[in-house]
């Protein structure tokens, strides 16, 4: 198999891995603390079997936490929290189990979780593997191989384990990834490394993603392949980097919006920067639409901000579509047409007269044509004659024809005689 096909397989696998694992890795990366396993003082601890206050059981046996004399000598096992019907108590028991484990006891906990999958322990297994990865990444990844007969579960488990590893030892996780021969597995695990690095050092995770992007671009450029295949690869790569940037953006936002906007601004121009602006603008606009509008306005003449303009316009339009339309209309024309359509559609539904008056004052432009098209399409159900008149004012020949045809079809369905 040539390099090109291997690269495509890797990126498609990464897309699959992101789909299987959903957004849970992005949510994990938003935790600024990063470290799940920590030394505890005055809390349950785990030691080798036979030690005071420890966990009994090795690989293949039930693992149990001895809470010590201070708590009546009680103990907790995997089976205990799985049997617990109160979800709060069950979660607390599980947290005590994994927050206190060490490299010696982890194997036994893994075996019992694996054997009790039919009791609904998949979510706990994912959290456990991330915690184990922080303690002993190589052992956790070795355990993941036991799921090889279930590729979906193996992908989810692998991302969890290597994300924990990368959060504490990114170079070790990267070194492990370099030993993986299967390109599909390498593609899936890459997302886990990005997630783990983002949880503790989002800037280092960004550098890693940029490095991957450059490597992939160089390798693809060296391949002797068709333009169609290159485009197919570019789409797969763009999806993968979108997922990676989403993970890092979530972590940057957790550090503060000013930190996140500065991060996006400092990225190199291109698809990566566009993706970052899209992610930041979406969250920023939902929290503070006015501040987000000012931030995006300052970049609106740049191609990388096109998607961000649409995000802000959509959020402004939820509360005040007129404000959204007027905001977009004040931006450079190159970024207006893609964002003004949806806002004009909402404004027309709420107040068609005011929206029409605004259109009358707009100077001829591509943005006006896009706005008029949305206005006519929204109006054709209630007043097809008026919609047809507006459609006829569109300057672009093709857009005018398409809009008139759409209005005519709606008019004929609702009033055949009037349309005739």
C-alpha positions as CSV (number, residue, x, y, z in Angstrom):
1,X,0.0,0.0,0.0
2,X,1.6,3.4,-0.9
3,X,2.1,6.2,1.5
4,X,-0.9,8.2,0.0
5,X,-3.4,5.4,0.8
6,X,-1.9,4.9,4.2
7,X,-2.3,8.6,5.0
8,X,-5.9,8.6,3.8
9,X,-6.6,5.6,5.9
10,X,-5.1,7.2,8.9
11,X,-7.2,10.4,8.6
12,X,-10.4,8.4,8.0
13,X,-9.6,6.4,11.0
14,X,-9.1,9.5,13.0
15,X,-12.5,10.7,11.9
16,X,-14.0,7.4,13.0
17,X,-12.2,7.6,16.3
18,X,-13.6,11.1,16.9
19,X,-17.1,9.9,16.1
20,X,-16.8,6.9,18.4
21,X,-15.5,8.9,21.3
22,X,-17.8,11.9,20.6
23,X,-16.9,15.1,22.4
24,X,-15.9,13.5,25.7
25,X,-12.2,14.0,25.0
26,X,-12.9,17.7,24.3
27,X,-14.7,18.0,27.6
28,X,-11.9,16.3,29.4
29,X,-9.4,18.7,27.9
30,X,-11.3,21.6,29.4
31,X,-10.2,20.6,32.9
32,X,-7.3,22.9,33.7
33,X,-6.0,20.7,36.5
34,X,-5.2,18.0,34.0
35,X,-4.0,15.4,36.5
36,X,-6.6,12.9,37.5
37,X,-4.5,10.7,39.7
38,X,-3.0,12.5,42.7
39,X,-1.5,11.7,46.1
40,X,-4.1,11.8,48.7
41,X,-3.6,12.8,52.4
42,X,-5.9,11.4,55.0
43,X,-7.9,9.5,52.3
44,X,-8.1,5.9,51.2
45,X,-4.8,4.6,49.7
46,X,-3.9,1.6,47.8
47,X,-1.0,-0.7,48.4
48,X,0.0,-4.2,47.5
49,X,-2.1,-7.1,48.8
50,X,-1.5,-7.6,52.5
51,X,-0.5,-4.0,53.3
52,X,-2.4,-2.0,55.9
53,X,-5.2,0.1,54.3
54,X,-4.7,-1.3,50.9
55,X,-6.3,-3.0,48.0
56,X,-6.6,-6.8,47.9
57,X,-6.3,-8.7,44.7
58,X,-4.0,-8.7,41.7
59,X,-4.7,-9.3,38.0
60,X,-7.7,-11.6,37.7
61,X,-9.0,-11.0,41.2
62,X,-11.4,-8.5,42.6
63,X,-9.7,-5.3,43.7
64,X,-10.9,-3.8,47.0
65,X,-10.0,-0.6,48.8
66,X,-9.6,-0.8,52.5
67,X,-10.8,2.6,53.8
68,X,-9.0,2.1,57.1
69,X,-9.9,2.1,60.8
70,X,-11.0,5.8,60.6
71,X,-14.0,4.7,58.5
72,X,-14.9,1.5,60.4
73,X,-12.6,-0.7,58.4
74,X,-15.0,-0.6,55.4
75,X,-13.7,-1.5,51.9
76,X,-14.8,-0.9,48.4
77,X,-14.5,-3.1,45.3
78,X,-15.5,-2.7,41.7
79,X,-18.5,-4.9,42.4
80,X,-19.6,-2.7,45.3
81,X,-20.0,0.4,43.2
82,X,-21.6,-1.4,40.3
83,X,-24.2,-2.8,42.8
84,X,-24.9,0.6,44.4
85,X,-28.2,2.0,43.2
86,X,-27.7,5.6,44.4
87,X,-25.7,7.2,41.5
88,X,-24.1,9.8,43.8
89,X,-22.7,7.1,46.1
90,X,-21.7,4.9,43.2
91,X,-19.8,7.7,41.6
92,X,-18.1,8.6,44.9
93,X,-17.1,4.9,45.4
94,X,-15.7,4.7,41.9
95,X,-13.8,8.0,42.3
96,X,-12.2,6.7,45.5
97,X,-11.2,3.5,43.7
98,X,-9.4,5.1,40.8
99,X,-8.0,8.2,42.6
100,X,-6.2,6.0,45.1
101,X,-4.9,3.2,42.8
102,X,-1.3,2.8,41.8
103,X,0.5,0.9,39.1
104,X,0.4,-2.3,41.2
105,X,-3.4,-2.3,41.8
106,X,-4.5,-1.0,38.4
107,X,-4.3,-4.4,36.6
108,X,-6.8,-6.0,39.1
109,X,-9.3,-3.2,38.7
110,X,-9.0,-3.4,35.0
111,X,-9.8,-7.2,34.9
112,X,-12.8,-6.8,37.1
113,X,-14.2,-3.9,35.1
114,X,-13.7,-5.9,31.9
115,X,-15.4,-8.9,33.3
116,X,-18.5,-6.9,34.4
117,X,-19.1,-5.0,31.2
118,X,-22.7,-6.4,31.1
119,X,-23.4,-4.4,34.2
120,X,-22.9,-1.1,32.4
121,X,-19.3,-0.3,33.3
122,X,-18.2,1.1,29.9
123,X,-18.2,4.7,31.1
124,X,-16.2,3.7,34.2
125,X,-13.8,1.8,32.0
126,X,-13.1,4.9,29.9
127,X,-12.4,7.0,33.0
128,X,-10.3,4.3,34.5
129,X,-8.2,3.8,31.4
130,X,-7.5,7.6,31.3
131,X,-6.4,7.4,34.9
132,X,-4.3,4.3,34.4
133,X,-2.7,6.0,31.4
134,X,-1.5,8.8,33.7
135,X,0.1,6.3,36.1
136,X,1.5,3.8,33.6
137,X,0.8,4.6,30.0
138,X,2.5,1.6,28.5
139,X,0.7,-0.9,30.8
140,X,-2.7,0.8,30.0
141,X,-2.1,0.6,26.3
142,X,-1.1,-3.1,26.6
143,X,-4.4,-3.7,28.3
144,X,-6.3,-1.9,25.5
145,X,-5.1,-4.6,23.1
146,X,-7.4,-7.1,24.9
147,X,-10.3,-5.3,23.2
148,X,-9.0,-6.1,19.7
149,X,-12.0,-8.3,18.9
150,X,-14.2,-5.3,19.3
151,X,-12.7,-2.4,17.2
152,X,-15.2,0.1,18.3
153,X,-14.5,-0.5,22.0
154,X,-10.7,-0.8,21.3
155,X,-10.7,2.7,19.7
156,X,-12.6,4.3,22.6
157,X,-10.3,2.5,25.1
158,X,-7.2,3.5,23.2
159,X,-8.0,7.1,23.1
160,X,-8.8,7.2,26.8
161,X,-5.6,5.5,27.8
162,X,-3.2,7.4,25.6
163,X,-4.9,10.7,26.4
164,X,-4.1,10.1,30.1
165,X,-0.5,9.1,29.2
166,X,0.0,12.2,27.0
167,X,-1.4,14.5,29.8
168,X,1.6,13.4,32.0
169,X,4.2,12.3,29.5
170,X,3.5,13.5,26.0
171,X,6.9,12.5,24.7
172,X,6.4,8.9,26.0
173,X,3.0,8.8,24.4
174,X,4.4,10.0,21.0
175,X,7.2,7.5,21.2
176,X,4.6,4.8,21.7
177,X,2.6,6.0,18.8
178,X,5.7,5.8,16.6
179,X,5.9,2.0,17.3
180,X,2.3,1.3,16.2
181,X,2.4,-0.3,12.7
182,X,-1.3,-0.2,12.0
183,X,-2.0,3.2,10.3
184,X,-5.6,3.1,11.3
185,X,-4.7,2.7,14.9
186,X,-2.2,5.5,14.7
187,X,-4.8,7.8,13.2
188,X,-7.2,7.1,16.1
189,X,-4.6,7.4,18.8
190,X,-3.4,10.8,17.5
191,X,-6.7,12.3,18.7
192,X,-6.1,10.9,22.1
193,X,-2.6,12.4,22.3
194,X,-3.9,15.8,21.3
195,X,-6.7,15.6,23.9
196,X,-4.2,14.6,26.7
197,X,-1.7,17.3,25.8
198,X,-4.5,20.0,25.6
199,X,-5.6,19.2,29.1
200,X,-2.3,20.2,30.6
201,X,-0.6,22.4,28.0
202,X,-2.8,23.6,25.2
203,X,0.0,25.6,23.6
204,X,2.2,22.4,23.3
205,X,-0.8,20.6,21.8
206,X,-1.2,23.4,19.2
207,X,2.5,23.0,18.3
208,X,2.0,19.3,17.9
209,X,-1.0,19.7,15.6
210,X,0.8,22.3,13.5
211,X,3.7,19.9,13.2
212,X,1.4,17.1,12.1
213,X,-0.2,19.4,9.5
214,X,3.2,20.3,8.0
215,X,4.3,16.6,7.9
216,X,1.1,15.6,6.2
217,X,1.3,18.4,3.7
218,X,4.8,17.6,2.8
219,X,4.1,13.9,2.3
220,X,1.1,14.5,0.2
221,X,3.0,17.0,-2.0
222,X,5.6,14.3,-2.7
223,X,3.0,11.8,-3.8
224,X,2.4,11.3,-7.5
225,X,-1.4,11.1,-7.5
226,X,-4.5,12.6,-9.1
227,X,-6.1,15.9,-8.2
228,X,-9.3,14.1,-7.3
229,X,-7.4,11.9,-4.8
230,X,-5.6,14.9,-3.4
231,X,-8.9,16.7,-2.8
232,X,-10.3,13.6,-1.1
233,X,-7.3,13.5,1.2
234,X,-7.6,17.2,1.9
235,X,-11.2,16.7,3.0
236,X,-10.3,13.9,5.4
237,X,-7.3,15.9,6.8
238,X,-9.5,19.0,7.3
239,X,-12.0,17.0,9.3
240,X,-9.3,15.5,11.5
241,X,-7.7,18.9,12.2
242,X,-11.1,20.4,12.9
243,X,-11.6,17.8,15.6
244,X,-8.1,18.4,17.0
245,X,-8.6,22.2,17.0
246,X,-11.9,21.8,18.6
247,X,-10.3,19.9,21.5
248,X,-7.6,22.6,21.9
249,X,-10.0,25.4,21.6
250,X,-12.1,24.0,24.4
251,X,-9.0,23.9,26.6
252,X,-8.1,27.4,25.7
253,X,-11.6,28.7,26.4
254,X,-11.4,27.1,29.9
255,X,-8.4,29.3,30.6
256,X,-10.4,32.5,29.7
257,X,-11.9,34.0,26.6
258,X,-9.1,36.6,26.3
259,X,-6.6,33.7,26.3
260,X,-8.6,31.9,23.7
261,X,-8.9,34.8,21.3
262,X,-5.2,35.6,21.5
263,X,-4.5,31.9,20.8
264,X,-6.6,32.0,17.7
265,X,-5.1,35.2,16.4
266,X,-1.6,33.9,16.7
267,X,-2.2,30.8,14.6
268,X,-0.8,30.7,11.1
269,X,-3.2,31.7,8.3
270,X,-5.1,28.9,6.6
271,X,-7.7,26.3,7.4
272,X,-6.4,25.8,10.9
273,X,-6.8,29.5,11.8
274,X,-10.3,29.5,10.2
275,X,-11.3,26.5,12.3
276,X,-10.0,28.1,15.5
277,X,-11.9,31.3,14.8
278,X,-15.0,29.4,14.1
279,X,-14.8,27.5,17.4
280,X,-13.9,30.5,19.5
281,X,-16.6,32.8,17.9
282,X,-19.3,30.2,18.5
283,X,-18.6,30.0,22.2
284,X,-17.8,33.7,22.6
285,X,-21.0,34.8,20.9
286,X,-23.1,32.5,23.1
287,X,-21.5,34.1,26.3
288,X,-21.2,37.7,25.2
289,X,-22.6,38.5,21.8
290,X,-21.7,42.2,21.8
291,X,-18.0,41.5,22.7
292,X,-17.8,38.7,20.2
293,X,-19.2,40.9,17.5
294,X,-16.5,43.5,18.2
295,X,-13.8,40.9,18.2
296,X,-14.9,39.3,14.9
297,X,-15.5,42.8,13.3
298,X,-11.8,43.5,13.8
299,X,-10.9,40.5,11.6
300,X,-13.9,40.6,9.2
301,X,-11.8,41.5,6.2
302,X,-9.8,38.3,6.5
303,X,-10.7,35.1,4.8
304,X,-10.1,33.1,8.0
305,X,-12.9,35.0,9.8
306,X,-15.7,34.1,7.3
307,X,-17.1,31.3,9.4
308,X,-16.7,33.3,12.6
309,X,-18.9,36.1,11.0
310,X,-21.6,33.6,10.4
311,X,-21.4,32.3,14.0
312,X,-21.8,35.7,15.5
313,X,-24.6,36.7,13.0
314,X,-26.5,33.6,13.9
315,X,-26.2,34.3,17.6
316,X,-27.2,37.9,17.3
317,X,-30.1,36.9,15.2
318,X,-31.6,34.7,17.9
319,X,-32.4,37.7,20.0
320,X,-32.6,40.5,17.4
321,X,-32.4,39.6,13.7
322,X,-32.5,43.3,12.7
323,X,-29.4,44.0,14.8
324,X,-27.7,41.0,13.1
325,X,-28.5,42.2,9.6
326,X,-27.3,45.7,10.3
327,X,-24.1,44.4,11.9
328,X,-23.4,42.2,8.9
329,X,-24.2,45.0,6.5
330,X,-21.5,47.2,8.1
331,X,-18.8,44.6,7.5
332,X,-16.6,44.4,4.4
333,X,-18.6,43.2,1.5
334,X,-16.5,40.1,0.9
335,X,-17.8,38.6,4.2
336,X,-21.4,39.8,4.1
337,X,-23.2,37.6,1.7
338,X,-22.6,34.3,3.5
339,X,-23.8,35.7,6.8
340,X,-26.7,38.0,5.9
341,X,-29.0,35.4,4.4
342,X,-30.1,33.6,7.6
343,X,-30.4,36.8,9.6
344,X,-32.6,38.4,6.9
345,X,-34.8,35.3,6.8
346,X,-35.4,35.6,10.5
347,X,-36.1,39.3,10.3
348,X,-38.6,38.8,7.5
349,X,-40.5,36.3,9.6
350,X,-40.7,38.8,12.5
351,X,-41.2,42.0,10.7
352,X,-41.4,41.8,6.8
353,X,-42.2,45.5,6.5
354,X,-39.2,46.7,8.4
355,X,-37.0,44.2,6.6
356,X,-38.3,45.4,3.2
357,X,-37.6,49.0,4.1
358,X,-34.1,48.1,5.0
359,X,-33.6,46.3,1.6
360,X,-34.8,49.4,-0.2
361,X,-32.0,51.5,1.3
362,X,-29.3,48.9,0.5
363,X,-27.0,49.8,-2.4
364,X,-26.7,47.2,-5.2
365,X,-24.2,44.5,-4.2
366,X,-23.7,40.8,-3.9
367,X,-24.8,41.1,-0.2
368,X,-28.0,42.8,-1.2
369,X,-28.8,40.1,-3.8
370,X,-28.3,37.4,-1.1
371,X,-30.5,39.3,1.4
372,X,-33.2,39.9,-1.2
373,X,-33.2,36.2,-2.1
374,X,-33.7,35.2,1.5
375,X,-36.5,37.9,1.8
376,X,-38.3,36.6,-1.3
377,X,-38.0,33.0,-0.3
378,X,-39.4,33.7,3.1
379,X,-42.2,35.9,1.7
380,X,-43.4,33.6,-1.1
381,X,-45.7,31.6,1.1
382,X,-47.7,34.6,2.3
383,X,-47.4,37.1,-0.5
384,X,-46.0,35.5,-3.7
385,X,-46.7,38.5,-5.8
386,X,-44.6,40.7,-3.6
387,X,-41.9,38.0,-3.4
388,X,-41.8,37.9,-7.2
389,X,-41.4,41.6,-7.4
390,X,-38.5,41.6,-5.0
391,X,-36.9,38.6,-6.8
392,X,-37.0,40.6,-10.0
393,X,-34.8,43.2,-8.4
394,X,-31.8,40.9,-7.9
395,X,-28.9,42.0,-10.1
396,X,-27.2,38.7,-10.5
397,X,-28.8,36.9,-13.5
398,X,-28.5,33.4,-12.2
399,X,-29.6,34.2,-8.7
400,X,-32.5,36.2,-10.0
401,X,-33.6,33.3,-12.2
402,X,-33.3,30.7,-9.5
403,X,-35.2,32.9,-7.0
404,X,-38.0,33.7,-9.5
405,X,-38.4,30.0,-10.3
406,X,-38.6,29.1,-6.6
407,X,-41.3,31.8,-6.0
408,X,-43.2,30.6,-9.1
409,X,-43.3,27.0,-7.8
410,X,-44.6,28.1,-4.4
411,X,-47.2,30.5,-6.1
412,X,-48.5,27.7,-8.4
413,X,-48.9,25.3,-5.5
414,X,-50.8,27.8,-3.4
415,X,-52.7,29.8,-6.1
416,X,-52.6,28.3,-9.6
417,X,-55.0,30.8,-11.1
418,X,-53.3,33.8,-9.6
419,X,-49.9,32.5,-10.6
420,X,-51.1,32.0,-14.2
